[in-house]
Amino acid sequence: VLFQRLWIARVADRLGQDVQKRGNDLYGPEKMSVSIATASPVSTLIHLGLNLDPTGAPVPATGLFSRGWSEAEVRDRLIPELMNLAVKEWEEVNISCAKVRPVL
């Protein structure tokens, strides 16, 4: 859950000043994401979905397309950027954990 919260905050920073993090989700001003963290018997999972087109959403929502993003920009630039950001953050966390000795 902590990594999920960190990642959603970084995504909010990337999307711009008018995007706000509230709990596990992003708003701008309407809801623009769905995010959850959970555990399985063998792993933990984080889901982050960003609305492209909010049509049919059960709550007031906005999407990246209505905020000026094109499908090509989302596919070719934003998604790879966000995935690289998550991988880099995870790697840095693991490096930091390995540098510290346990307190006995």
Contacts in CASP RR format, 6 or more apart in sequence:
PFRMAT RR
TARGET T0000
AUTHOR 0000-0000-0000
METHOD contacts of the structure
MODEL  1
VLFQRLWIARVADRLGQDVQKRGNDLYGPEKMSVSIATASPVSTLIHLGL
NLDPTGAPVPATGLFSRGWSEAEVRDRLIPELMNLAVKEWEEVNISCAKV
RPVL
1 37 0 8 1.000
3 37 0 8 1.000
3 46 0 8 1.000
3 89 0 8 1.000
3 90 0 8 1.000
3 93 0 8 1.000
4 24 0 8 1.000
4 35 0 8 1.000
4 36 0 8 1.000
4 37 0 8 1.000
4 46 0 8 1.000
4 48 0 8 1.000
5 23 0 8 1.000
5 24 0 8 1.000
6 89 0 8 1.000
7 46 0 8 1.000
7 48 0 8 1.000
7 85 0 8 1.000
7 86 0 8 1.000
7 89 0 8 1.000
8 21 0 8 1.000
8 23 0 8 1.000
8 24 0 8 1.000
8 25 0 8 1.000
8 26 0 8 1.000
8 33 0 8 1.000
8 35 0 8 1.000
8 48 0 8 1.000
9 21 0 8 1.000
10 85 0 8 1.000
10 89 0 8 1.000
11 26 0 8 1.000
11 33 0 8 1.000
11 48 0 8 1.000
11 50 0 8 1.000
11 82 0 8 1.000
11 85 0 8 1.000
12 19 0 8 1.000
12 20 0 8 1.000
12 21 0 8 1.000
12 26 0 8 1.000
14 78 0 8 1.000
14 81 0 8 1.000
14 82 0 8 1.000
14 85 0 8 1.000
15 26 0 8 1.000
18 28 0 8 1.000
18 29 0 8 1.000
19 26 0 8 1.000
19 27 0 8 1.000
19 28 0 8 1.000
19 32 0 8 1.000
20 26 0 8 1.000
20 27 0 8 1.000
20 28 0 8 1.000
20 29 0 8 1.000
21 27 0 8 1.000
24 35 0 8 1.000
24 36 0 8 1.000
24 37 0 8 1.000
25 31 0 8 1.000
25 32 0 8 1.000
25 33 0 8 1.000
25 34 0 8 1.000
25 35 0 8 1.000
26 32 0 8 1.000
26 33 0 8 1.000
26 50 0 8 1.000
28 62 0 8 1.000
29 62 0 8 1.000
30 54 0 8 1.000
30 59 0 8 1.000
30 60 0 8 1.000
30 61 0 8 1.000
30 62 0 8 1.000
31 51 0 8 1.000
31 57 0 8 1.000
31 59 0 8 1.000
31 60 0 8 1.000
31 61 0 8 1.000
31 62 0 8 1.000
32 50 0 8 1.000
32 51 0 8 1.000
32 54 0 8 1.000
32 61 0 8 1.000
32 62 0 8 1.000
32 63 0 8 1.000
32 64 0 8 1.000
32 67 0 8 1.000
33 48 0 8 1.000
33 49 0 8 1.000
33 50 0 8 1.000
33 51 0 8 1.000
34 47 0 8 1.000
34 48 0 8 1.000
34 49 0 8 1.000
34 51 0 8 1.000
35 46 0 8 1.000
35 47 0 8 1.000
35 48 0 8 1.000
35 49 0 8 1.000
36 46 0 8 1.000
36 47 0 8 1.000
37 44 0 8 1.000
37 45 0 8 1.000
37 46 0 8 1.000
37 47 0 8 1.000
38 44 0 8 1.000
38 45 0 8 1.000
39 45 0 8 1.000
50 63 0 8 1.000
50 64 0 8 1.000
51 57 0 8 1.000
51 61 0 8 1.000
51 62 0 8 1.000
51 63 0 8 1.000
51 64 0 8 1.000
52 63 0 8 1.000
52 64 0 8 1.000
52 65 0 8 1.000
52 71 0 8 1.000
52 74 0 8 1.000
53 63 0 8 1.000
53 65 0 8 1.000
53 66 0 8 1.000
54 61 0 8 1.000
54 62 0 8 1.000
54 63 0 8 1.000
54 66 0 8 1.000
64 74 0 8 1.000
64 78 0 8 1.000
65 71 0 8 1.000
69 78 0 8 1.000
END
